Amino acid sequence: MKKTPNINPESQDVAELQAMVKELLALQKHSESQWKQERQSLLEQLKLAFDRQFAKR
């Protein structure tokens, strides 16, 4: 995981801070997308497991 950047406004200009915010938002969006894909995969695996279990009966 990345180290939190120094966001002291006295040491950076607005453009740098805006770039950091943009990067953090992109990382958040990527994380949400990855979570949704993993969730969908788990739901599909669960459905297949139920199908296999009930097909035996």
matplotlib code that plots the C-alpha trace (Angstrom):
import matplotlib.pyplot as plt

x = [0.0, 1.3, 2.5, 0.1, 1.7, 2.6, -0.3, 1.0, -0.5, 2.6, 4.8, 2.8, 0.8, -2.9, -2.1, -0.1, -2.9, -5.5, -3.4, -3.3, -7.1, -7.6, -5.2, -7.0, -10.4, -9.1, -7.7, -11.0, -12.9, -10.5, -11.0, -14.8, -14.6, -12.4, -14.6, -17.7, -15.9, -14.8, -18.3, -19.9, -17.4, -18.2, -21.9, -21.4, -19.4, -22.0, -24.7, -22.7, -22.1, -25.9, -26.6, -24.2, -25.5, -29.2, -28.5, -27.3, -30.8]
y = [0.0, 3.5, 5.8, 8.7, 11.7, 14.8, 17.1, 20.1, 23.0, 25.1, 22.6, 22.0, 24.0, 23.6, 21.7, 19.0, 18.7, 18.4, 15.7, 13.7, 14.0, 12.8, 9.8, 8.9, 9.0, 6.8, 4.3, 4.3, 3.6, 0.8, -0.8, -0.6, -2.2, -4.9, -5.6, -5.8, -8.3, -10.5, -10.3, -11.4, -14.3, -15.5, -15.3, -17.4, -20.0, -20.2, -20.7, -23.5, -25.1, -25.1, -26.5, -29.3, -30.1, -30.1, -32.0, -35.0, -35.4]
z = [0.0, -0.8, 1.9, 2.5, 0.7, 2.5, 2.0, 3.9, 1.8, 2.6, 0.8, -2.3, -4.8, -5.6, -8.8, -6.9, -4.4, -7.2, -8.8, -5.5, -5.1, -8.7, -8.1, -4.8, -6.5, -9.3, -6.8, -5.0, -8.2, -9.1, -5.7, -5.9, -9.4, -8.2, -5.2, -7.4, -9.7, -6.7, -5.3, -8.6, -8.8, -5.3, -6.0, -9.2, -7.3, -4.6, -7.2, -8.8, -5.4, -4.6, -8.1, -7.5, -4.1, -5.1, -8.3, -6.2, -4.6]

ax = plt.figure().add_subplot(projection="3d")
ax.plot(x, y, z, "-o")
ax.set_aspect("equal")
plt.show()
